[in-house]
Amino acid sequence: MKAEKGLTKERVIHQKKSISRGRVNINDVTISFGSGANKNIAVETTTLDIPPGEFVCILGPSGCGKSTLLNSVAGYIKPASGQVLLDEKEVTQPGPDRGMVFQQHSLFPWKTVHENIAFGPKIAGHSQKECDSIANTFLSMIGLQGMAGKLPGELSGGMQQRVGIARALANYPSVLLMDEPFGALDAQTRLIMQESLLNIWSEFGTTVLFITHDVDEAIFLADRILIMSAGPGSIIADLNVELPRPRHSDIATSEEFVDLKRKCLSHIRKESLKAFECSTNH
């Protein structure tokens, strides 16, 4: 979607919410690496439907295939069998309809904050004026208008990740893919980033697929939590998070939050024990 001249933040939000796109379908997907005796099945016969605009978190023990599944949606990994669809079109390669945010920011260190955010729109063919307008819109969204001329190395870790999220959204993707984006942050900054992400998501309305090891983070953020089995990974639980929005940190003490956390931890503990037993038997 091309930004119009003088496009305001409010109009961007209105246009984005009026578009019903971002449905992800994962149909009987198996992902493997290597061949013969060295073949390793990372994800096995997994099926999943994510409606447009839903915030989904994936939990599971280390090595269960969470990031592998995410990378198949990004188009970085091709399934051995099955299909990944975005809005009924098969995903065969990376594209601007999917924005990606990693644990470590992937900003260009030689470009300013403004230039990093404007980079995607520039590559997509927008005029300089349009690129500046889009960058300014997202700088406002992430509350970093005063840092536009700074280089990434001059920012804190939390600020860098905010810029990373803005850059991923600047092409107006259908889906935002996030692989433990707050894992390297301290606890307080992480909480602030979670609240900031929810504010951006509530305004922007895109589909989010978010990988995390943190159960509290998943419950705080998600509409829905998927729990994967120990490798080969498959979805063993699909839990709705019915906590009211907007959410604030004090919701973590609510009975509903604690009950859901208990369910998640029970599933993850069983799978982690399986993974541990498997590793000690080889």
Secondary structure by P-SEA (a helix, b strand, c coil): ccccccccaaaaaaaaaacccbbbbbcbbbbbccccccccccccccccccccbbbbbbbbccccaaaaaaaaaacccccccccccccccccccccccbbbbcccccccccccaaaaaaaaaaaacccaaaaaaaaaaaaaaaccccccccccccccaaaaaaaaaaaaacccccbbbbccccccccaaaaaaaaaaaaaaaaaaccbbbbbbccaaaaaacccbbbbbccccccccbbbbbcccccccccccccaaaaaaaaaaaaaaaaaaaaaaaaaaac
